Amino acid sequence: MGERKAVTAALSTCVLGVRSGRGFGRAGCQPDSILFWFVSQYEALQVTAGKHGDDLRNTKNEITEMNRVIQRLQGEIENAKAQVRSCPCSPAAEQWI
């Protein structure tokens, strides 16, 4: 966080220097270092966004697979119920339908 404060202070110095008509060089600011900081922050955000995108994609795939398993299990349950209904062996089997 200290680096961010330093960059903010440097940027403020540049802005004040330009507004006062002294320009970048005479204002004592270093636009290249400020630009470098912003570019490095942007690149770090891109990496983080990429990781979050990968995590989101993996989570979506896991949810899709779980939904397939749920549908398969529901089908198996319905098949078991149909077998129980068609079984003449036990009238008590109807309580499980």
VOGU-3710 file (C-alpha; in Angstrom, 3 decimals, decimal comma):
1> mgerkavtaa> 0,000/0,000/0,000  2,964/2,301/0,604  3,908/2,029/-3,052  0,422/3,122/-4,053  0,692/6,206/-1,811  4,066/7,054/-3,332  2,675/6,754/-6,859  -0,354/8,848/-5,916  1,933/11,525/-4,475  4,133/11,463/-7,582
11> lstcvlgvrs> 1,095/11,694/-9,827  -0,239/14,627/-7,807  3,137/16,352/-8,160  2,990/15,865/-11,933  -0,552/17,189/-12,167  0,280/20,239/-10,045  3,413/20,893/-12,119  1,532/20,727/-15,394  -1,302/22,902/-14,071  1,169/25,525/-12,874
21> grgfgragcq> 2,802/25,594/-16,304  6,119/24,082/-15,196  5,623/20,882/-17,214  6,646/17,362/-16,300  10,420/17,768/-16,115  10,501/20,945/-14,089  7,763/19,704/-11,742  10,092/16,981/-10,490  7,819/14,142/-11,540  8,767/10,960/-13,338
31> pdsilfwfvs> 6,004/9,996/-15,770  7,880/6,872/-16,861  7,897/5,422/-13,346  4,215/6,238/-12,901  3,384/4,627/-16,242  5,457/1,575/-15,315  3,537/1,218/-12,040  0,153/1,449/-13,775  1,206/-1,035/-16,473  2,457/-3,501/-13,850
41> qyealqvtag> -0,815/-3,154/-11,918  -2,798/-3,698/-15,128  -0,780/-6,822/-15,962  -1,283/-8,176/-12,441  -5,029/-7,622/-12,789  -5,010/-9,465/-16,115  -3,314/-12,475/-14,510  -5,775/-12,439/-11,619  -8,737/-12,161/-13,983  -7,383/-15,096/-15,994
51> khgddlrntk> -7,119/-17,233/-12,861  -10,651/-16,306/-11,811  -11,873/-17,137/-15,304  -10,227/-20,564/-15,103  -11,744/-21,158/-11,659  -15,166/-20,133/-12,928  -14,854/-22,434/-15,962  -13,814/-25,357/-13,723  -16,699/-24,699/-11,342  -19,138/-24,572/-14,249
61> neitemnrvi> -17,830/-27,914/-15,528  -18,172/-29,462/-12,057  -21,765/-28,221/-11,780  -22,556/-29,629/-15,228  -21,121/-33,014/-14,211  -23,097/-32,989/-10,935  -26,294/-32,217/-12,856  -25,596/-35,220/-15,116  -25,132/-37,460/-12,066  -28,351/-36,126/-10,510
71> qrlqgeiena> -30,289/-36,795/-13,726  -28,836/-40,311/-13,948  -29,763/-41,029/-10,320  -33,273/-39,654/-10,814  -33,660/-41,966/-13,808  -32,480/-44,924/-11,755  -34,950/-44,042/-8,985  -37,807/-43,875/-11,484  -36,772/-47,238/-12,939  -36,684/-48,778/-9,452
81> kaqvrscpcs> -40,155/-47,367/-8,696  -41,469/-48,822/-11,947  -40,024/-52,219/-11,041  -41,642/-52,087/-7,607  -44,992/-51,135/-9,137  -44,814/-54,032/-11,588  -43,778/-56,560/-8,939  -46,771/-58,643/-7,778  -44,721/-60,081/-4,930  -45,584/-57,633/-2,182
91> paaeqwi> -48,480/-55,228/-1,637  -46,357/-53,539/1,031  -43,970/-52,443/-1,735  -46,433/-49,719/-2,677  -45,485/-47,709/0,407  -42,062/-47,097/-1,182  -43,445/-45,658/-4,403
//
